[in-house]
Amino acid sequence: MSRSVVRASVARALALLALASPLVAQRAATFGVTPYAGYMISSKALQGPLGTDVSNSAGALFGAQLALKLTPNLAVVGNVGYSAPEVRAGVPFLGSVHLGSSKIWLYDAGLQLSLPAGATGSLPIAPYLEGSVGSMRYEVSSGPLSGKATNVSWNVGAGADLTLAPNFAARLFAKDYIGRFDFKDATGLDVNGETAHHVAFGVGLRLDF
């Protein structure tokens, strides 16, 4: 075999590798995990008589999100989060009064749509929008009394990922968990609560595999 044929074959092989490497890189990172920490603020869960109300205090939030990429810009996501805020009552002239403690588990799954990193500027930042549905599991205790309730939540969120290295990014996000606390399930009282917003702000690190 002549040297010219060998050189031509090597050149073609290198060209094929150059063309295939971006495709391999895209296919390699199809799964991601994002542990995060943040802060959650809740609106009123119950409006009572004479200007009274019941709500959760603001508190820390911890969790993790899993993502399975269907395309470079569309992913199926699943999330679990945990917060332990106080339960407080708003009473005219007295202000906010401690009623008890609570534990909240957040579970949801949905879709995430993102722009390519750098699409909105020179920095490797990829904004995204997210919509999901899931449940909020409450465990509430006040002295010797305790109760549990689970309600459906509808969730919308937005954020941005800042690429720090291949398959590694920092994340900033905001997410609203929208649901109605089931007072009858938790306390046995036939009371209709308000549709509440639980707005979470957080930071995380996204790792792709």
Secondary structure, 3 states (H helix, E strand, C coil): CCHHHHHHHHHHHHHHHHHHHHHHHHHHCCEEEEEEEEEEEECEEEECHHHCEEEECCEEEEEEEEEEEEECCEEEEEEEEEECCEEEEEECCCEEEEEEEEEEEEEEEEEEEECCCCCCCCCCEEEEEEEEEEEEEEEEEECCEEEEEEEEEEEEEEEEEEEEECCEEEEEEEEEEEEECCHHHHHCCCCCCCEEEEEEEEEEEEEEC
